[in-house]
Amino acid sequence: MRLLLDTHAVLWFATGDAALSANARTRLIDPQNEIWVSHASVWEMAIKTSLGKLKLDRELGRWLERYVIDNGFSFLPISLAHTLGVARLPHHHGDPFDRLLVAQCEIEHRSLVSRDPAFDAYGIQRVW
């Protein structure tokens, strides 16, 4: 299974937060699955850390190395096709980062790991 993580799923997996569902955690540790973190999520975390809304146990670059790369996850860059894909989406979700994740899932044929049921209106597969 090819999984793209919503930002909260990345954070909760990394910190061992019980808010991450057991099903999601099982999928994330299954070596058969490909796990991806969007550059959109990295961008969102960078904004939130700079505003003091997100506290990490280390500088963001080192945090990503420790919790994304060291877990064998890959980064999904934002392409022109992804950004143009956002323009075609109905406006079920107002968060620009989340809308970009939807476009990436559609274009890259990935399932989204997220607890947010608003994604269901887009017809992408959501894992939780």
HELIX and SHEET records of a PDB file:
HELIX    1   1 THR A    7  THR A   15  1                                   9    
HELIX    2   2 ALA A   22  ILE A   29  1                                   8    
HELIX    3   3 HIS A   39  SER A   50  1                                  12    
HELIX    4   4 LEU A   60  LEU A   64  1                                   5    
HELIX    5   5 GLU A   65  ILE A   69  3                                   5    
HELIX    6   6 LEU A   80  ALA A   87  1                                   8    
HELIX    7   7 PRO A   96  GLU A  108  1                                  13    
HELIX    8   8 PRO A  117  TYR A  122  5                                   6    
SHEET    1   A 5 SER A  74  LEU A  76  0                                        
SHEET    2   A 5 GLU A  34  SER A  38  1                                        
SHEET    3   A 5 ARG A   2  LEU A   5  1                                        
SHEET    4   A 5 SER A 111  VAL A 113  1                                        
SHEET    5   A 5 ARG A 126  VAL A 127  1                                        
END                                                                             
